[in-house]
Amino acid sequence: NMKKIFLLLLSLLLVVGCSNNEEKDPIIDDDSNIEEKELKEPIVDWCQVYNPNGFNTVTCLLTNPNKVDIEVTYDLVYYKDGKEIARSENYSNFNVSPKHKDVIWGNVGIPDPSKVEEVKMENIQVFESYNKSIDAEIKHTDTKDGYEYFSIKHEKDPEVSTVSFFLYNDVNKNKKCDKGELVVVSTSSTFEKEDTVYFEIEGYDYTNYEIFYNAY
């Protein structure tokens, strides 16, 4: 009898122990443990509508305020006196790094610069980039035969790397290109880890240049 009582008590203790353990186990809610990445919209530093070579052109500087590379689709909307006068639809920027600025550029369907007071990004959609951006180092190497030459070295082989040279007149003497100072944008692309990029000196009056790039 004592043996039966002992086995019964042991069984009760095991049952109670299991019940207590089950009650102490937290309820796992998968959704509560997922930290959703809320991506911020990119910031437009400035936009300039101008006509450098017979084509109405828009150029903007873009900052990625997130910690990750982003892709963004949007419309560029042109305003005067608070009213929309034109719209460039379905623009996109890919592999926008949070480490340096990216460039918006277009010269098709852009309104007359004299009719534009403000440019805004609208209908913005932001996604984390599938491809990762690549950092690069760009250094001036030579001025020869009407061209400025630069060496470019990437941290790894790029699929493509596009360098934008902003030729501008530094009116406010702050050594960077601001809205209203841009004369023309010259681009040079490479697919190599180390290469030479360049822009042509002649044809435009400018005092300075600033370099931006997008590589992935």
N, C-alpha and C positions, 0 to 999 in steps of 0.2 A: 504493500500500500504506500509506504513512504516513497518507494521508487516511482510509483505512478504519479504521486503528488509532485515529486521533483520534476518529472518529465512534463507534467501539465504546466507548472510554474515557468519552466524553461520555454515552453511553447508560447505562453502568454507574453513573456518578456521579448521573445523574438518578434511576435506580431506587433506589439506596442513599439518596439524599436524601429521596425520597418515603417510603421505608420508615421512616427515622428520624423524619420528621415525623409519620407515623401513630402511631409508638410514643410520641411525646412528647405527643400530644393526650390530654387527660384523658378518662376514661370518665365521661360525664354520666349521673348517676343522678337522675332528676327528683325522686324521693321524698326524697333526701338534701338537696335544696336548698329543700324546702318547710318553712317554720317553722310548725309547728302551734300554734295558739293554745289553750293550756290554760286554760280559764276557771275561776276559783275560785268556790266557792259563796258566796252572800251571807252576811253576818254579821248575826245577830239581836242588836241592842243590848239590847232588852228586850221582853217581852210582858206585857200586863195583861188579865186577865179581870175584868169589872166589870158592874154593871147600872145605867146612868145614868138610864134612863127606862122601866123595865118590861121591857126586852129584855136578856137576857144578851149581852154584847158582848166581842169580843176586839180589841185594838189592839196592834200591834208596830211598832217602828222597825227599818228595814233599811238596812244599809250595803253598797254594791257595792265590793269590794276590787279590782276589775279596772280596766284603763285604758280600757275601752270600755263603751258602754251594753249592758245585758243584759236578757234576758227570762228569767223563772224560773217553773217550775211546781213544786208541792210539796203535801204534806199538812201541816196543822197538827195536832199530836198533843198531847193534854192528859194530864198525869200527876199522880198523887197517891200518895205512899209508894212511888215508883218503878214504879208500875203504870199502864198506859194505861187511862184511864177514858172517853175519847171521842176522835173524830178528825174533822176537817174536811177532806174530800178535794178534790183538784183545784182548789186555790187557784192564782192566778197574779198576777204583777206584770210589767208591760210597760214598756219604755223607762226602766229604772232607771239613772239617771245616776251616774257615779263621783264627781261633784262635790258632791252633797248627798244626804241621806238620803231614803228612800222609806217609805211607810206601808202596813202590812197592816191591814185593817179588815173585820170581819164581825159580823153579829148574828142569823144564822140557824143553828140547831142547835148553839149554843154551850152548854157545860155550866154548871151553877151555879158561880159564882165561889168559893163556900166549899169546893167539892170539888176545886179545881185548885191544885196547888203549882208546877207547871212546864209550860211550853209549848215544844215543839220543832218545827222544820221537818224533815220526813223525806220520802223518795222525791223528792229534789231533782234537777231537771234544769235546766241553765243553757245558754242560747244567746246569741249576739251578736244585738242588736236589729236588726231590719230597718229600722225608722224611727229617726231620731236625736233624742235629747232636745234641748230648747231651754232655754237659761238665761233666767231672769227676775229682775227687781228688784221687790220688794214694799215699799211704804212706807205707814205709817199716815197718813191724811189728815183724818179727822174722827170725832167721836163725836156721834151725833145720833139722837133719837127711838128710843133703845133699841138702837142698832146701832153697831158699830165698822166704819169704812170704810177701805179701803186702795186705793191705786193699784197696778196691776200693769203692768209694761212688759216685753215679751218681745223677744229679739234678732231674731226674725223671726216671721211669722204662724204661729200654732200650729194644728194640726188640732183639738186640745182641750188645755186646761190646767185641772188640778184643784188647788185650794188647800185644804189641811187645816189648820184652826185647832185646836190642842190647848189646851183650857181646863183649867188645873190649879192645884193648891195647892202652892206652892213650900216644902214642909216643910223641906227641907235647905238652903234659901236659896242654891242654886247657879245660879239664874236659867235653869234648863232643866228640861224635864219628864222625870221619872224614873219607873220602875215604882212603882206605888202612889200616885202623885200626880195621875194623870189623872182629870178629872171627866167630860168629854164631848168628843167630836170634832165640829166643825162644818165642813162642806165648802161650797165655792163654786166654780163652774166658769165658764170663758169660752172663746170661740173667736176672740177679738180680739187683735191685737198689743198694744193698749193698752186697759185697761178698769178698772172698779172692782169689787172683791170685798169681801165683808163677812161678819160673823157677828152673831147676836143676843146682846145682853148679858144680858137677863133670863131667869130660869128656873133658873139654876145658880149655886151659890156657888163662886167661884174667886178666886185672887189674881193669876194671871199667864196669859199665853197664849204659845204658840210656834207658828211658821208653817212648814209644809212644803208642797212643791208637786211636781207631776209634769206636764211639758209636752213635747209632741213635735210 
